[in-house]
């Protein structure tokens, strides 16, 4: 069996970074690339890292601004965007 030395020099290729930055790159290819690097114990470059889980930063900021403008508190209970009830100092108030 031949011994092969594996390095991360290819991951510093600007063309590879451009390919992974493209929105047309298949999600499965990105996942496989990250998996291969993890199996080989190589560092994952920034362009191949997963994005932040959950809502995008812009959507969170937009939602926070909307909630502030409409008096919706972050701890309100919602069903499909409708406030069911909000808490007051002395218990539950209102339904809507």
HELIX and SHEET records of a PDB file:
HELIX    1   1 UNK A    9  UNK A   12  5                                   4    
HELIX    2   2 UNK A   14  UNK A   21  1                                   8    
HELIX    3   3 UNK A   27  UNK A   40  1                                  14    
HELIX    4   4 UNK A   46  UNK A   48  5                                   3    
HELIX    5   5 UNK A   57  UNK A   69  1                                  13    
SHEET    1   A 3 UNK A  77  UNK A  79  0                                        
SHEET    2   A 3 UNK A  82  UNK A  88 -1                                        
SHEET    3   A 3 UNK A  91  UNK A  93 -1                                        
END                                                                             
